[in-house]
Amino acid sequence: MAALAKSMVALRAVLLLASAAALAPPVSERVVTLKDGQRMQWLSCEPAKRNPFAPPPPTCVFVHGTFHGAWCWAEKWLPRFAGTHGIAAHALSLRGTSASPYDKAVKLSQHAADLGEAIAALGLERPPHLVAHSFGGPVILDAVNEGLDAAGVALLCSVPPSGNGPGVKRVLFRSLGEAWLITRAFALKTAGTNPDDANAIFFNGELDGDAAARYAARFKADGETGLDLRDYTKSLPRWPVDAAGAWTKAAPKALVVGCGADRVVDDVAVRETGAFLRADPKTLPGAPHDLMLADVADDAADLVAAWVAG
């Protein structure tokens, strides 16, 4: 009887997962061609049809970081935002990724301009909430600084306004082993060639071998051409701040999230970003850098969705 009961519980779990998958709205793809001819991949997930007399649903545009593309949002977050929370969810593959190919390093200002132009091409019914991860954070800040209208900005495990240099120095003083992991994963791009490094740096080791290899292949494809770090570093400090480290521009509604087991962006960086945006940072205990793909993905998505709705 006990074995039968366990089998019934397992079957019920499988049926629930199958039902959820069946109800999840599909992710669609389109290509937006910018004025300079650059082709950009957009992935979208729309909530179920609404009453035509109801106001349009809130909208999120998701921006990825280094070694990633729009796919990192499509795996879990786009369907969850649209299907569970009724939020229209879109993700852009930045210039230089495998889905938006480009043959040289890209300046941050170019990424920001691309984002603004692509959003304009979408013809959204209302200004979107911009949600960015890692190096996507500076992209959306630069876009808003240049006039992109946003309902709010959410920075998740974001590179802080001072850049990644101070964080690298802190890691050097804290642990040579961690510093070497970060150096080889990003500078030598082993995040795309060594599944163990990919698992360690982005997931804090929570993946099995097959999943680590699958993601490493993704990271390799999207890490061939990236942000022009030399130009970005020379431009810092990029945005004006007051004596308390807060952006002197009237910042929109903001959410700042850090992860307790993030090996890339530490708590000091998260607090800096929070001060910059005048937002009290939220922390997901035990979560790794890639919160949108990790075991904590649903909880993290629900946190951001609640902020969008609030």
C-alpha positions in Angstrom: 0.0 0.0 0.0 2.8 2.4 0.9 4.4 1.7 -2.5 1.1 2.4 -4.3 0.6 5.6 -2.4 4.1 6.8 -3.4 3.4 5.9 -7.0 0.1 7.9 -6.9 1.9 10.9 -5.5 4.6 10.7 -8.2 1.9 10.3 -10.9 0.0 13.3 -9.5 3.2 15.4 -9.6 3.9 14.4 -13.2 0.3 15.2 -14.2 0.6 18.6 -12.5 3.8 19.4 -14.4 2.3 18.3 -17.7 -0.8 20.4 -17.0 1.3 23.5 -16.2 3.4 22.9 -19.4 0.3 22.6 -21.5 -1.1 25.9 -20.0 2.1 27.8 -20.4 1.8 30.4 -23.3 4.1 29.8 -26.2 7.2 31.9 -26.8 7.3 33.5 -30.2 10.3 34.9 -32.1 10.6 37.9 -34.4 13.5 39.8 -36.0 13.7 43.5 -35.6 15.9 45.3 -38.2 17.5 48.5 -37.0 18.2 51.6 -39.0 21.8 50.5 -39.6 20.7 47.1 -40.9 21.5 45.2 -37.7 19.1 42.3 -37.2 18.0 41.7 -33.6 16.2 38.7 -32.1 13.1 39.4 -30.0 11.4 36.7 -28.0 7.9 37.4 -26.7 5.3 35.7 -24.5 1.9 37.2 -24.3 -0.8 36.6 -21.6 -4.1 35.0 -22.5 -6.5 37.2 -24.5 -8.0 39.9 -22.4 -11.2 41.8 -22.4 -10.8 44.4 -25.2 -12.2 47.1 -23.0 -9.7 46.3 -20.2 -6.5 48.3 -20.0 -3.4 46.8 -21.5 -1.4 44.4 -19.3 1.9 45.6 -17.8 4.9 44.8 -20.0 8.4 43.7 -19.1 11.4 43.9 -21.4 14.3 41.6 -20.2 17.9 42.3 -21.0 20.6 39.7 -20.5 24.2 39.9 -19.5 27.6 38.6 -20.8 27.6 35.0 -22.3 23.8 35.0 -22.5 21.0 35.8 -25.0 17.3 36.2 -24.9 17.0 32.4 -24.5 18.0 32.7 -20.9 14.7 34.4 -20.2 12.6 32.2 -22.5 13.4 29.0 -20.7 11.5 29.8 -17.5 10.6 33.5 -17.0 8.8 34.6 -20.1 6.1 31.8 -19.8 5.8 32.4 -16.1 5.4 36.1 -16.3 2.8 35.8 -19.1 1.0 32.6 -17.9 1.1 33.0 -14.1 1.2 36.8 -13.7 -0.6 38.1 -16.9 2.4 40.3 -17.8 3.5 40.7 -21.4 7.1 39.5 -21.5 9.7 40.3 -24.1 13.4 39.6 -24.3 16.1 41.0 -26.6 19.3 39.3 -27.8 21.9 42.0 -27.7 24.0 42.9 -30.7 27.0 40.5 -30.8 25.1 37.3 -29.6 24.6 34.3 -31.7 21.0 35.3 -32.5 21.9 38.9 -33.2 25.4 38.5 -34.9 27.9 41.3 -35.0 31.6 41.0 -35.8 33.3 43.3 -33.3 33.0 44.4 -29.7 30.0 46.6 -28.9 30.1 49.9 -27.0 27.6 50.2 -24.1 26.1 53.3 -25.7 25.4 51.1 -28.8 23.6 48.5 -26.8 21.5 51.2 -25.1 20.6 52.8 -28.4 19.7 49.3 -29.9 17.4 48.7 -26.9 15.6 52.0 -27.4 15.2 51.5 -31.1 14.0 47.9 -30.8 11.4 48.8 -28.1 10.1 51.6 -30.3 9.7 49.1 -33.2 7.6 46.9 -30.9 4.9 49.6 -30.7 4.1 48.8 -27.0 0.9 50.2 -25.6 2.6 51.5 -22.5 6.2 52.1 -21.3 7.7 48.8 -20.2 9.4 47.8 -17.0 13.0 47.1 -17.9 14.5 44.0 -16.2 18.2 43.4 -16.5 20.7 40.8 -15.3 24.4 41.2 -14.7 25.9 43.4 -17.5 22.4 44.1 -18.8 22.1 46.5 -15.8 24.4 49.2 -17.2 22.7 48.8 -20.6 19.2 49.7 -19.3 20.7 52.5 -17.0 22.4 54.0 -20.1 19.2 53.7 -22.1 17.1 55.5 -19.4 19.8 58.1 -19.0 19.5 58.8 -22.7 15.8 59.3 -22.5 14.2 55.8 -22.9 10.8 56.0 -21.1 10.4 53.1 -18.6 7.8 52.3 -16.0 10.5 51.0 -13.8 13.9 49.4 -13.7 14.8 46.1 -12.0 18.5 45.2 -11.7 19.2 41.6 -10.8 22.8 40.6 -9.8 23.8 43.7 -11.7 27.2 45.1 -12.4 27.1 48.2 -10.2 27.5 51.8 -11.5 31.2 51.8 -10.6 31.8 48.9 -12.9 33.2 45.4 -12.2 36.8 46.5 -11.3 36.2 47.2 -7.6 34.5 43.8 -7.2 37.3 42.0 -8.8 39.8 43.7 -6.4 37.6 42.6 -3.5 37.7 39.0 -4.7 41.5 39.1 -5.0 41.8 40.1 -1.4 39.2 37.5 -0.3 40.3 34.4 -2.2 42.9 33.8 -4.9 41.0 30.7 -6.0 37.8 32.6 -6.5 39.7 35.4 -8.4 41.3 32.8 -10.7 37.9 31.2 -11.4 36.4 34.6 -12.3 39.4 35.5 -14.4 39.5 32.4 -16.5 35.6 32.2 -16.8 35.3 35.6 -18.2 38.7 36.8 -19.5 39.7 33.4 -20.9 36.1 32.5 -21.7 36.2 29.1 -20.0 32.5 29.6 -19.0 31.9 28.6 -22.6 34.4 25.8 -22.9 34.5 24.2 -19.5 31.2 23.0 -18.1 32.6 22.8 -14.6 33.5 26.5 -14.7 30.2 27.4 -16.2 28.4 25.5 -13.5 30.6 27.1 -10.8 30.5 30.7 -11.9 26.8 31.0 -12.9 25.1 28.2 -10.9 27.4 27.7 -7.9 27.6 24.0 -8.8 23.9 23.2 -8.6 23.7 21.6 -12.1 24.3 18.1 -13.1 26.9 17.3 -15.8 24.5 17.2 -18.8 22.9 20.5 -17.9 26.3 22.2 -17.3 27.5 21.0 -20.7 24.3 22.3 -22.3 24.6 25.7 -20.8 28.4 25.9 -21.5 27.6 25.4 -25.2 25.1 28.3 -25.0 27.6 30.5 -23.2 30.3 29.8 -25.9 27.9 30.7 -28.7 26.9 34.0 -27.0 30.3 34.9 -25.7 32.3 35.2 -29.0 31.6 39.0 -29.3 30.7 41.0 -26.3 30.8 44.4 -24.7 33.8 46.7 -25.4 35.1 46.6 -21.9 38.0 49.0 -22.6 35.6 51.7 -23.8 33.2 51.0 -20.9 35.9 51.2 -18.3 37.3 54.4 -19.7 33.8 56.0 -19.5 33.4 55.4 -15.7 32.0 57.0 -13.7 29.3 57.1 -16.4 26.3 58.6 -14.6 26.3 61.6 -12.1 25.7 60.8 -8.5 25.2 62.9 -5.3 27.2 62.7 -2.1 25.2 59.6 -1.0 26.0 57.8 -4.3 22.4 58.3 -5.6 21.7 59.0 -9.3 21.1 62.7 -9.7 18.7 61.9 -12.5 15.1 61.4 -11.4 15.2 57.6 -11.4 12.0 55.6 -12.2 10.5 53.0 -9.8 13.3 50.6 -9.0 14.0 47.1 -7.8 17.5 45.8 -6.9 18.0 42.1 -6.2 21.1 40.2 -5.2 21.8 36.5 -4.6 23.3 35.1 -1.5 25.6 32.6 -3.3 26.5 34.9 -6.3 30.2 34.4 -7.1 30.2 37.3 -9.7 28.4 40.2 -8.0 28.9 40.5 -4.3 26.8 42.2 -1.6 28.9 45.3 -1.6 28.1 45.8 -5.3 24.4 45.1 -4.7 24.3 47.7 -2.0 26.0 50.2 -4.3 23.3 49.7 -7.0 20.6 50.0 -4.3 22.0 53.4 -3.2 22.4 54.6 -6.8 18.7 53.9 -7.4 17.5 54.8 -3.9 16.1 51.3 -3.5 16.4 48.9 -0.6 18.0 45.7 -2.1 16.3 42.3 -1.8 18.5 39.2 -1.3 17.6 35.7 -2.4 19.5 33.5 0.2 21.6 30.7 -1.3 20.8 31.7 -4.9 23.5 31.7 -7.6 24.2 34.4 -10.2 21.9 33.0 -12.9 18.8 33.3 -10.8 16.4 33.1 -13.8 17.7 29.6 -14.8 18.6 28.2 -11.4 16.5 26.2 -8.9 15.3 29.6 -7.4 13.9 30.8 -10.8 10.2 30.6 -10.0 10.6 32.4 -6.6 12.8 35.1 -8.2 10.3 35.6 -11.1 7.5 35.9 -8.6 9.4 38.6 -6.6 10.0 40.7 -9.8 6.4 40.2 -10.9 5.0 41.4 -7.6 7.2 44.5 -7.9 5.8 45.1 -11.5 2.2 44.8 -10.2 2.8 47.0 -7.1 
